[in-house]
Amino acid sequence: MAEEPGTAPGSGSRTVKECEDMIRRSLRTPMVRFLRENLEKAGCGVSENFFKAVNCDKSIAGGYVRGKGIMVCSNHMNIQDDVNQVMAHELIHAYDDCQAANLDWADCAHHACSEIRAGHLSGDCHYKRELLRGYIKLRGHEQECVRRRVMKSVIANPHCSEAAARDAMEAVWDVCYNDTRPFDRAP
């Protein structure tokens, strides 16, 4: 699950139709195209209706649901880059779900691992994004950002308390942070 992009809540919003057009444009970007192709190479077909623009009640940018696909919250999107970011993040979750034979989203460690990978590999924590969110740190910003965003997502899992989320994140951090599949190295 991707937390709301770097814009202040309520500062931007697109209609579902506008967001559908933005999703189509996103599917042509190099990062999203690469992730989608690798998801298909891994044996998980991705049809056009795998990606949906929806209005969301929660303050999230989007999400991945096994068997249903990826939703992008149109009412939390402002610019094309927001949609591209959500698509990349959620495609990494879909890739993890496809690759892991026993991935259990109710398991705090499994959830934390996929969030670590998505945060690290999708560009969620790029320095410019962090500046736009109001986080200014010259060293170590990327890992600190990934940790912060992993905690926010895993705590939202009804099966994970804050302590369980932190313990799970720490337990899997090194392995999951260094797992760059399907990339050769972190982009």
MIFI-600409 format. One line per field, with one value per residue (C-alpha): x, y, z; residue in three letters. Coordinates in nm, 2 decimals. Example, Ala and Ser with C-alpha at 12.3 -4.5 7.8 and 13.67 -1.06 7.14 Angstrom:
# residues 2
east [1.23/1.37]
north [-0.45/-0.11]
up [0.78/0.71]
code [ALA/SER]
***
This chain:
# residues 187
east [0.00/0.14/0.09/-0.03/0.23/0.43/0.14/-0.05/-0.38/-0.65/-0.42/-0.48/-0.75/-0.83/-1.15/-1.16/-1.16/-0.86/-0.68/-0.76/-0.59/-0.29/-0.27/-0.26/0.03/0.21/0.20/0.43/0.69/1.02/1.00/0.63/0.68/0.98/0.80/0.49/0.70/0.89/0.56/0.44/0.78/0.74/0.42/0.16/-0.05/-0.15/-0.46/-0.57/-0.84/-0.56/-0.52/-0.81/-0.87/-1.10/-1.19/-1.06/-1.19/-0.85/-0.55/-0.37/-0.24/-0.32/-0.29/-0.24/-0.49/-0.41/-0.65/-0.79/-0.50/-0.38/-0.59/-0.48/-0.67/-0.78/-0.89/-0.53/-0.35/-0.23/0.02/0.13/0.44/0.21/0.04/0.37/0.51/0.20/0.21/0.58/0.53/0.23/0.38/0.66/0.41/0.24/0.58/0.65/0.31/0.37/0.73/0.67/0.48/0.38/0.36/0.11/0.01/-0.12/0.23/0.41/0.75/0.62/0.43/0.74/0.97/0.75/0.71/1.09/1.14/0.87/0.99/1.36/1.31/1.02/1.19/0.94/1.23/1.42/1.58/1.35/1.04/1.15/1.22/0.86/0.73/0.93/1.20/1.54/1.84/2.16/2.28/2.09/1.76/1.67/1.69/1.52/1.24/1.19/1.18/0.92/0.70/0.73/0.62/0.32/0.20/0.26/0.10/-0.21/-0.22/-0.48/-0.26/0.04/0.09/0.34/0.59/0.53/0.57/0.90/1.04/0.94/1.10/1.42/1.43/1.40/1.56/1.90/1.77/1.48/1.66/1.93/1.69/1.66/1.47/1.36/1.63/2.00/2.06/1.85/1.74]
north [0.00/0.34/0.63/0.95/1.12/1.43/1.67/1.80/1.61/1.76/1.98/1.78/1.56/1.40/1.25/0.87/0.94/1.17/0.91/0.64/0.85/0.90/0.52/0.46/0.72/0.56/0.22/0.37/0.50/0.30/0.20/0.09/-0.09/-0.27/-0.39/-0.50/-0.69/-0.87/-0.95/-1.12/-1.30/-1.43/-1.60/-1.35/-1.21/-0.85/-0.75/-0.39/-0.42/-0.51/-0.13/0.07/0.43/0.47/0.72/0.63/0.70/0.65/0.88/0.64/0.68/0.33/-0.04/-0.39/-0.66/-1.02/-1.15/-0.81/-0.59/-0.24/0.06/0.42/0.66/0.94/1.17/1.17/1.22/1.56/1.51/1.24/1.17/1.08/0.81/0.68/0.65/0.46/0.23/0.14/0.08/-0.14/-0.33/-0.43/-0.57/-0.76/-0.89/-1.01/-1.17/-1.35/-1.47/-1.59/-1.91/-1.86/-1.48/-1.41/-1.05/-1.11/-1.20/-0.88/-0.99/-1.08/-0.75/-0.55/-0.72/-0.63/-0.27/-0.24/-0.36/-0.13/0.17/0.12/0.01/0.24/0.57/0.66/0.79/0.98/1.29/1.53/1.35/1.37/1.75/1.79/1.60/1.84/1.59/1.75/1.53/1.51/1.17/0.85/1.00/0.71/0.43/0.65/0.73/0.36/0.27/0.54/0.44/0.07/0.13/0.34/0.07/-0.24/-0.07/-0.03/-0.41/-0.53/-0.83/-0.61/-0.40/-0.12/-0.34/-0.64/-0.42/-0.28/-0.62/-0.76/-0.48/-0.51/-0.89/-0.88/-0.54/-0.66/-0.94/-0.74/-0.41/-0.59/-0.79/-0.58/-0.83/-0.78/-0.51/-0.60/-0.33/-0.06/0.20]
up [0.00/-0.09/0.14/-0.01/-0.24/-0.15/-0.18/0.12/0.18/-0.03/-0.24/-0.55/-0.69/-1.02/-1.15/-1.21/-1.58/-1.56/-1.34/-1.60/-1.86/-1.63/-1.57/-1.95/-1.98/-1.68/-1.85/-2.12/-1.88/-1.87/-1.50/-1.51/-1.84/-1.71/-1.39/-1.59/-1.84/-1.55/-1.38/-1.70/-1.74/-1.39/-1.50/-1.38/-1.65/-1.63/-1.82/-1.88/-1.61/-1.36/-1.31/-1.17/-1.09/-0.79/-0.52/-0.18/0.16/0.33/0.30/0.07/-0.28/-0.40/-0.32/-0.45/-0.37/-0.46/-0.73/-0.81/-0.91/-0.85/-0.75/-0.79/-0.57/-0.82/-0.54/-0.40/-0.73/-0.84/-1.12/-1.36/-1.15/-0.85/-1.06/-1.20/-0.85/-0.72/-1.02/-0.97/-0.59/-0.63/-0.92/-0.69/-0.45/-0.73/-0.84/-0.48/-0.46/-0.79/-0.71/-0.35/-0.34/0.03/0.07/0.35/0.37/0.72/0.83/0.95/0.82/0.48/0.45/0.58/0.33/0.04/0.17/0.21/-0.14/-0.28/-0.09/-0.19/-0.55/-0.67/-0.60/-0.32/-0.11/-0.37/-0.22/-0.41/-0.30/0.06/0.03/-0.10/0.20/0.43/0.53/0.49/0.57/0.37/0.48/0.52/0.41/0.18/0.44/0.70/0.46/0.37/0.74/0.81/0.52/0.60/0.95/0.84/0.60/0.82/1.13/0.91/0.87/1.12/1.21/1.31/1.62/1.62/1.81/1.58/1.27/1.41/1.50/1.16/0.97/1.17/1.13/0.75/0.67/0.54/0.32/0.18/0.13/-0.07/-0.28/-0.60/-0.82/-1.09/-1.13/-1.15/-0.89/-0.71/-0.97]
code [MET/ALA/GLU/GLU/PRO/GLY/THR/ALA/PRO/GLY/SER/GLY/SER/ARG/THR/VAL/LYS/GLU/CYS/GLU/ASP/MET/ILE/ARG/ARG/SER/LEU/ARG/THR/PRO/MET/VAL/ARG/PHE/LEU/ARG/GLU/ASN/LEU/GLU/LYS/ALA/GLY/CYS/GLY/VAL/SER/GLU/ASN/PHE/PHE/LYS/ALA/VAL/ASN/CYS/ASP/LYS/SER/ILE/ALA/GLY/GLY/TYR/VAL/ARG/GLY/LYS/GLY/ILE/MET/VAL/CYS/SER/ASN/HIS/MET/ASN/ILE/GLN/ASP/ASP/VAL/ASN/GLN/VAL/MET/ALA/HIS/GLU/LEU/ILE/HIS/ALA/TYR/ASP/ASP/CYS/GLN/ALA/ALA/ASN/LEU/ASP/TRP/ALA/ASP/CYS/ALA/HIS/HIS/ALA/CYS/SER/GLU/ILE/ARG/ALA/GLY/HIS/LEU/SER/GLY/ASP/CYS/HIS/TYR/LYS/ARG/GLU/LEU/LEU/ARG/GLY/TYR/ILE/LYS/LEU/ARG/GLY/HIS/GLU/GLN/GLU/CYS/VAL/ARG/ARG/ARG/VAL/MET/LYS/SER/VAL/ILE/ALA/ASN/PRO/HIS/CYS/SER/GLU/ALA/ALA/ALA/ARG/ASP/ALA/MET/GLU/ALA/VAL/TRP/ASP/VAL/CYS/TYR/ASN/ASP/THR/ARG/PRO/PHE/ASP/ARG/ALA/PRO]
***
